Amino acid sequence: MLSASQAREAAIQAIIASQKADRAGRTNDPAHRKVVPAIDKARAAGCNMHELSDEADRRYGQWLINNAGR
């Protein structure tokens, strides 16, 4: 069983992978199917959905900045 911090990190990573797949135009990417189960596990572990979303958006935004022009 995942700890709360592990479940939180897994959910954030799943959200970011889904955002990257969307940006690449991969609408049927397997990453999309991993988001909801990861979020459900994180919420069951006591994580707040707003915090998950905010952190994923922050990290994805930083990834966009770091990879601009590539």
C-alpha positions in Angstrom: 0.0 0.0 0.0 1.2 3.5 -0.9 1.9 6.1 1.8 0.2 9.4 1.4 3.3 11.0 0.0 3.8 8.2 -2.5 0.2 8.3 -3.6 0.4 12.1 -3.9 3.5 11.9 -6.0 2.1 9.2 -8.2 -1.1 11.2 -8.9 0.9 14.4 -9.7 3.1 12.4 -12.1 0.0 10.9 -13.8 -1.6 14.3 -14.2 1.6 15.7 -15.7 2.0 12.7 -18.1 -1.6 13.2 -19.2 -0.9 17.0 -19.8 2.2 16.2 -21.9 0.3 13.6 -24.0 -2.5 16.2 -24.6 0.1 18.7 -25.7 1.7 16.2 -28.1 -1.8 15.5 -29.6 -1.9 11.9 -28.3 -5.6 11.8 -27.4 -5.7 8.0 -26.9 -2.4 7.8 -24.9 -2.4 5.3 -22.0 -1.3 8.1 -19.7 -4.9 9.3 -19.7 -6.3 6.1 -18.2 -3.9 6.3 -15.3 -5.0 9.7 -14.0 -8.3 8.8 -12.3 -7.1 5.7 -10.5 -4.0 7.6 -9.3 -6.1 10.5 -8.0 -8.6 8.1 -6.3 -5.7 6.4 -4.5 -4.3 9.8 -3.4 -7.6 11.0 -2.2 -8.1 7.8 -0.3 -4.7 8.4 1.3 -6.0 11.8 2.5 -4.6 14.1 -0.3 -6.5 17.2 -1.3 -7.5 17.4 -5.0 -6.8 21.1 -5.3 -3.3 20.6 -3.9 -2.7 17.8 -6.4 -3.9 19.9 -9.3 -2.0 23.0 -8.3 1.3 21.1 -7.9 0.8 19.3 -11.2 0.1 22.5 -13.0 3.1 24.2 -11.4 5.4 21.4 -12.4 4.0 21.1 -15.9 4.4 24.9 -16.3 8.0 24.6 -15.3 8.5 21.8 -17.7 7.1 23.9 -20.5 9.4 26.8 -19.6 12.4 24.5 -19.4 11.6 22.9 -22.8 10.5 26.0 -24.7 11.7 25.9 -28.3 12.6 22.2 -28.4 
